[in-house]
Amino acid sequence: MSGNIHFGDSVTQHGDHNIGIIKHQGPADPQAALRELVGAVQALRGQVPAEDREVLDESLEAIGGGTDTPPPVLRRALRNISGVASLVTAGAPVVESVRRILDSINS
């Protein structure tokens, strides 16, 4: 929780036999997920130091359009973006976008 903004799931469970949460949210289209990530990273840029902006910019450049990016390069860039985003409260949407993209790659 950050101020009046809540990031993440809100779950209420009743009974004894709860197994987990099934998530079917976020863009199914990888290109839509990348566009969402780029928008979130651009919003984050103004809230991080210059060194971290450089990491974000280099990572976005490495990702490019995402269609021809080799998987190891994509994963490394996404980890770098997530690392920078995790250092600031406003980075939660970026971390979530990275998680969705990585989930779609790994599935």
NORQUIHU-V13492 format. One record per residue. N is the residue number from 1. RES is the residue in one small letter. D_CENTER is the distance of its C-alpha to the mean C-alpha in whole Angstrom. Layout:
n->N res->RES d_center->D_CENTER
n->N res->RES d_center->D_CENTER
This chain:
n->1 res->m d_center->17
n->2 res->s d_center->17
n->3 res->g d_center->20
n->4 res->n d_center->21
n->5 res->i d_center->17
n->6 res->h d_center->16
n->7 res->f d_center->12
n->8 res->g d_center->12
n->9 res->d d_center->15
n->10 res->s d_center->19
n->11 res->v d_center->21
n->12 res->t d_center->25
n->13 res->q d_center->27
n->14 res->h d_center->30
n->15 res->g d_center->33
n->16 res->d d_center->33
n->17 res->h d_center->31
n->18 res->n d_center->27
n->19 res->i d_center->25
n->20 res->g d_center->22
n->21 res->i d_center->19
n->22 res->i d_center->19
n->23 res->k d_center->15
n->24 res->h d_center->16
n->25 res->q d_center->13
n->26 res->g d_center->11
n->27 res->p d_center->12
n->28 res->a d_center->14
n->29 res->d d_center->15
n->30 res->p d_center->12
n->31 res->q d_center->14
n->32 res->a d_center->12
n->33 res->a d_center->9
n->34 res->l d_center->9
n->35 res->r d_center->11
n->36 res->e d_center->9
n->37 res->l d_center->6
n->38 res->v d_center->9
n->39 res->g d_center->11
n->40 res->a d_center->8
n->41 res->v d_center->9
n->42 res->q d_center->12
n->43 res->a d_center->13
n->44 res->l d_center->12
n->45 res->r d_center->14
n->46 res->g d_center->17
n->47 res->q d_center->16
n->48 res->v d_center->16
n->49 res->p d_center->19
n->50 res->a d_center->20
n->51 res->e d_center->20
n->52 res->d d_center->16
n->53 res->r d_center->16
n->54 res->e d_center->18
n->55 res->v d_center->15
n->56 res->l d_center->12
n->57 res->d d_center->15
n->58 res->e d_center->16
n->59 res->s d_center->13
n->60 res->l d_center->12
n->61 res->e d_center->16
n->62 res->a d_center->16
n->63 res->i d_center->13
n->64 res->g d_center->16
n->65 res->g d_center->16
n->66 res->g d_center->14
n->67 res->t d_center->17
n->68 res->d d_center->20
n->69 res->t d_center->17
n->70 res->p d_center->18
n->71 res->p d_center->16
n->72 res->p d_center->17
n->73 res->v d_center->16
n->74 res->l d_center->13
n->75 res->r d_center->12
n->76 res->r d_center->13
n->77 res->a d_center->11
n->78 res->l d_center->8
n->79 res->r d_center->9
n->80 res->n d_center->11
n->81 res->i d_center->8
n->82 res->s d_center->6
n->83 res->g d_center->10
n->84 res->v d_center->11
n->85 res->a d_center->9
n->86 res->s d_center->10
n->87 res->l d_center->13
n->88 res->v d_center->13
n->89 res->t d_center->13
n->90 res->a d_center->12
n->91 res->g d_center->9
n->92 res->a d_center->8
n->93 res->p d_center->6
n->94 res->v d_center->4
n->95 res->v d_center->3
n->96 res->e d_center->4
n->97 res->s d_center->3
n->98 res->v d_center->2
n->99 res->r d_center->5
n->100 res->r d_center->6
n->101 res->i d_center->7
n->102 res->l d_center->8
n->103 res->d d_center->10
n->104 res->s d_center->12
n->105 res->i d_center->13
n->106 res->n d_center->14
n->107 res->s d_center->16
